[in-house]
Amino acid sequence: MKFARKCKPGEDIKKTGKKVAIIGAGPAGLAAAGELICVGHEVHVYDMLPEPGGLLVFGIPEFRIPKKGVRQGINELKEIGVVFHQNTKVGRDIDLEDIIKEFDAVLIATGTWKSRKLNVPGEKLDGVMSALEFIVDFHLHKYGYLDHEPRFQGTVLVVGGGLTAVDACYIAKEAGAEKILLYYRRTRDVAPAGAKEFEKLENFGVEVNELTQPIEFIAGEGKKVAAVKAIRMKLGEPDSSGRPRPVPIEGSEFVREITAALIAAGEIATPPFENGKYGIELTKWNTIKTDKKYRTTRKGVFAAGDVITGPSLIGPAMAGGRRAASAIIEYLETGEWGWEE
Ligand SMILES: Cc1cc2nc3c(=O)[nH]c(=O)nc-3n(C[C@H](O)[C@H](O)[C@H](O)COP(=O)(O)OP(=O)(O)OC[C@H]3O[C@@H](n4cnc5c(N)ncnc54)[C@H](O)[C@@H]3O)c2cc1C
């Protein structure tokens, strides 16, 4: 995967003397790093995980994105001169204000690392967990960064209709699940992952239940989940998303035994600060507010990728990272700052 498009390792690049910090080594941050290093800026990338790549490495399974190509692209960035600071969580290990003061420009590309909850009884039982956390832990273990191996037995329930839910099904199988149930509250034709992915899951042996919503997780021994109570849904009038609103069908409740549940009800943007801190405003969706040149409300600080759009795809995240890098290059040349809707 190519992150540096305009220069190669070993090439003589005239230094500008300007320093740029990038927070988040996912596709948006890496694509921006590739543009900035090739024009001669000093580039430092800060990331909370032990290896760069973000969801490219720790989220998306190998069969969709082979890691060899991603790692090649990252190694190329290192050879050209990008400095990576891994295991460094901004807001915990280092203060954003200190970074802003040290660098001429900062790009925030921290993605969407918080999972929505279903807000149903029993969601705190052992064995009920965020699908994203499970997927990341699975990859951390697979690549040698985590001793504890996430493993399942018996029937695992996955809840959701996006790529996280789909990939959680495949990975749960790899982690030992004997049977996998997928519950999605709408129908596959309006699922964010697309109907084809549902078909592939069925061919893989997953029992797909559309128009089905968990309403309670039930404990067995101790605090361990042993069953799910769910309800069937029908489609009603369109909601704010433009899709038909799922409406519960009274009296259609049923109970299934499960050994674990992976919740993939959507991810929320995770800027490394609260709204307004450092003079940087967020939107009501917790994404970072930016103008058309990826400028935040704080001079010299830019943002790109899923942290400004909400959960998206690799292509748009990389394209956004590159456009933000162009805006940073322009700012470092002209010193001009403003706000253009
Ligand atoms: C399971 C799953 C499967 C997917 N499958 C596909 C697919 O097949 N095709 C596709 O196009 N898209 C897919 N996507 C979506 C795609 O991965 C994202 O849209 C894309 O990775 C977003 O890029 P990003 O750089 O904005 O954020 P991320 O990739 O999330 O990277 C953000 C980086 O910021 C770091 N970070 C976060 N907070 C901090 C902090 N406080 N301090 C330091 N570092 C921090 C994280 O460690 C991470 O490395 C999938 C997503 C998931 C979850």
Ligand as a Chemical Component Dictionary entry (heavy atoms), coordinates in Angstrom:
data_LIG
# 
_chem_comp.id                   LIG 
_chem_comp.type                 NON-POLYMER 
_chem_comp.pdbx_formal_charge   0 
_chem_comp.three_letter_code    LIG 
# 
loop_
_chem_comp_atom.comp_id 
_chem_comp_atom.atom_id 
_chem_comp_atom.alt_atom_id 
_chem_comp_atom.type_symbol 
_chem_comp_atom.charge 
_chem_comp_atom.model_Cartn_x 
_chem_comp_atom.model_Cartn_y 
_chem_comp_atom.model_Cartn_z 
_chem_comp_atom.pdbx_ordinal 
LIG C1  C1  C 0 -13.841 -4.280 11.575 1  
LIG C2  C2  C 0 -13.739 -3.232 10.514 2  
LIG C3  C3  C 0 -13.655 -3.623 9.196  3  
LIG C4  C4  C 0 -13.560 -2.670 8.186  4  
LIG N1  N1  N 0 -13.462 -3.095 6.893  5  
LIG C5  C5  C 0 -13.279 -2.192 5.905  6  
LIG C6  C6  C 0 -13.108 -2.607 4.567  7  
LIG O1  O1  O 0 -13.162 -3.804 4.246  8  
LIG N2  N2  N 0 -12.924 -1.648 3.608  9  
LIG C7  C7  C 0 -12.878 -0.308 3.921  10 
LIG O2  O2  O 0 -12.690 0.524  3.023  11 
LIG N3  N3  N 0 -13.036 0.111  5.194  12 
LIG C8  C8  C 0 -13.231 -0.786 6.199  13 
LIG N4  N4  N 0 -13.384 -0.348 7.480  14 
LIG C9  C9  C 0 -13.348 1.108  7.768  15 
LIG C10 C10 C 0 -11.907 1.661  7.764  16 
LIG O3  O3  O 0 -11.077 0.795  8.483  17 
LIG C11 C11 C 0 -11.889 3.064  8.388  18 
LIG O4  O4  O 0 -12.807 3.891  7.700  19 
LIG C12 C12 C 0 -10.487 3.691  8.308  20 
LIG O5  O5  O 0 -9.522  2.865  8.919  21 
LIG C13 C13 C 0 -10.472 5.069  8.966  22 
LIG O6  O6  O 0 -9.174  5.586  8.921  23 
LIG P1  P1  P 0 -8.645  6.634  10.003 24 
LIG O7  O7  O 0 -7.203  6.841  9.704  25 
LIG O8  O8  O 0 -9.535  7.822  10.018 26 
LIG O9  O9  O 0 -8.847  5.946  11.423 27 
LIG P2  P2  P 0 -8.248  4.591  12.063 28 
LIG O10 O10 O 0 -7.907  3.580  11.062 29 
LIG O11 O11 O 0 -9.229  4.248  13.114 30 
LIG O12 O12 O 0 -6.910  5.081  12.746 31 
LIG C14 C14 C 0 -6.912  5.935  13.855 32 
LIG C15 C15 C 0 -5.596  5.775  14.615 33 
LIG O13 O13 O 0 -5.594  6.707  15.698 34 
LIG C16 C16 C 0 -5.030  6.078  16.834 35 
LIG N5  N5  N 0 -5.542  6.791  18.012 36 
LIG C17 C17 C 0 -6.825  6.926  18.413 37 
LIG N6  N6  N 0 -6.884  7.707  19.522 38 
LIG C18 C18 C 0 -5.608  8.062  19.809 39 
LIG C19 C19 C 0 -5.018  8.871  20.818 40 
LIG N7  N7  N 0 -5.745  9.477  21.766 41 
LIG N8  N8  N 0 -3.676  9.022  20.820 42 
LIG C20 C20 C 0 -2.906  8.413  19.875 43 
LIG N9  N9  N 0 -3.418  7.637  18.893 44 
LIG C21 C21 C 0 -4.754  7.481  18.860 45 
LIG C22 C22 C 0 -5.463  4.630  16.734 46 
LIG O14 O14 O 0 -4.570  3.796  17.435 47 
LIG C23 C23 C 0 -5.404  4.395  15.210 48 
LIG O15 O15 O 0 -4.144  3.897  14.837 49 
LIG C24 C24 C 0 -13.528 -1.284 8.512  50 
LIG C25 C25 C 0 -13.619 -0.889 9.858  51 
LIG C26 C26 C 0 -13.740 -1.847 10.843 52 
LIG C27 C27 C 0 -13.841 -1.415 12.290 53 
# 
loop_
_chem_comp_bond.comp_id 
_chem_comp_bond.atom_id_1 
_chem_comp_bond.atom_id_2 
_chem_comp_bond.value_order 
_chem_comp_bond.pdbx_ordinal 
LIG C1  C2  SING 1  
LIG C2  C3  SING 2  
LIG C2  C26 DOUB 3  
LIG C3  C4  DOUB 4  
LIG C4  N1  SING 5  
LIG C4  C24 SING 6  
LIG N1  C5  DOUB 7  
LIG C5  C6  SING 8  
LIG C5  C8  SING 9  
LIG C6  O1  DOUB 10 
LIG C6  N2  SING 11 
LIG N2  C7  SING 12 
LIG C7  O2  DOUB 13 
LIG C7  N3  SING 14 
LIG N3  C8  DOUB 15 
LIG C8  N4  SING 16 
LIG N4  C9  SING 17 
LIG N4  C24 SING 18 
LIG C9  C10 SING 19 
LIG C10 O3  SING 20 
LIG C10 C11 SING 21 
LIG C11 O4  SING 22 
LIG C11 C12 SING 23 
LIG C12 O5  SING 24 
LIG C12 C13 SING 25 
LIG C13 O6  SING 26 
LIG O6  P1  SING 27 
LIG P1  O7  DOUB 28 
LIG P1  O8  SING 29 
LIG P1  O9  SING 30 
LIG O9  P2  SING 31 
LIG P2  O10 DOUB 32 
LIG P2  O11 SING 33 
LIG P2  O12 SING 34 
LIG O12 C14 SING 35 
LIG C14 C15 SING 36 
LIG C15 O13 SING 37 
LIG C15 C23 SING 38 
LIG O13 C16 SING 39 
LIG C16 N5  SING 40 
LIG C16 C22 SING 41 
LIG N5  C17 SING 42 
LIG N5  C21 SING 43 
LIG C17 N6  DOUB 44 
LIG N6  C18 SING 45 
LIG C18 C19 SING 46 
LIG C18 C21 DOUB 47 
LIG C19 N7  SING 48 
LIG C19 N8  DOUB 49 
LIG N8  C20 SING 50 
LIG C20 N9  DOUB 51 
LIG N9  C21 SING 52 
LIG C22 O14 SING 53 
LIG C22 C23 SING 54 
LIG C23 O15 SING 55 
LIG C24 C25 DOUB 56 
LIG C25 C26 SING 57 
LIG C26 C27 SING 58 
# 
